[in-house]
Amino acid sequence: MFAIVRTGGKQYRVAAGDKIAVEKLAGEAGETITLTDVLLAGNEGVLADAKSVTVSAEIIAQAKSEKVVVFKKRRRHNYRRKNGHRQQMTLLRILSVA
């Protein structure tokens, strides 16, 4: 069985056993959380009622994603700015879609 869940403003297609990286969620490694915002659910081409489906996941780790470098430059004005950013993320293992 699979489900489409929304978290952090993004949508993910998940099934039992999948590992996904989402925007930071509250919790420590090893805790179990429930993803409640289920948009769609199905099983081998047959759609199910998404309101009755719950997705449970285990937090694997709290981590940072790849660094994004922001570089601004204006020609002939001696203007250069360099900035970096690493987004906080949570690694999840989907335990069940029921």
N, C-alpha and C positions, 0 to 999 in steps of 0.2 A: 504494500500500500504506500502511496506517496501523498504529499501535501505541499501546498504552496503557502508559506508563512511570510509575514511581513514583520521586520524588526529593524530599527535604525533607519527607517525611510527606504529600505530596499526589500526586494522580494527574493525568496530562495525556494527552490524545489528540493524537498528533503524526503528521504526514506530512512527506514531503520538501518543503522550502521554507518550512515554518512558522517563525514567530518566537514564542518563549515567554519569560516571566519566571519564574524559579524562585528558591528560596532560595539563598543564596550558596554557590557551588562554588569549589574551589581552581583557580586558573589565571589567566592573563593574557589580555587581548583578543587575538584572532587564533589562539589555540590550539584544537586539535581534541580533543574528549573523547568518550568512549563511555559511553552510558547503558546500564547492564547489567541493571537491574531491570525487565525487560519482563514485564507481566502478561498481555497479550493482543495478538494481531496478526491482521490480516485484509486481504483484498483484495476489494472490491466484494461484501460479504456472505458471503464464504467465509473461515472462520477458518483460521489457520495455526498451526503449532506455535511457541509463544512462546519456548521454550528455544533454538531455533536462530536467533532473530531478534536482530540487533544494531542499535542506533540510534546513529549518529554525529552530533555537533553541534559547531558552531563557536561559541566565546564571542565575542559582539559587544562587550559592555562589562560592567564591574562598576559597579553603581549603587546608589542608595538609593530605596526606595519612598516613597509619600506619607506625610506626617507624621500620626501619630495622637496626639490630645491627650487626656490623662487628667485629668479634673477631679473632685476629691472635695470635698464640702461637707456639713457638718452644720448644720442650722438652729439658730439661737439659741445657738451655742457658739463663735462667732468662729473656726471651723475651716475653712480653705480650703487645698487643695493642688493645684498645677497641675504636670503632668509631660508631657513629649512623648517620642515614640519614632519613629525611622525605621529600618525593617528593611533590612538589607543584602540585595541581590538580584543575580542574574546574568542577563543577557539572552542567550538562545541562539537560533541559527539552525540548524534541523534540516537536515543535509546529505543523509542517506540513511537509509532503513529497509530493511534487507536481512536 
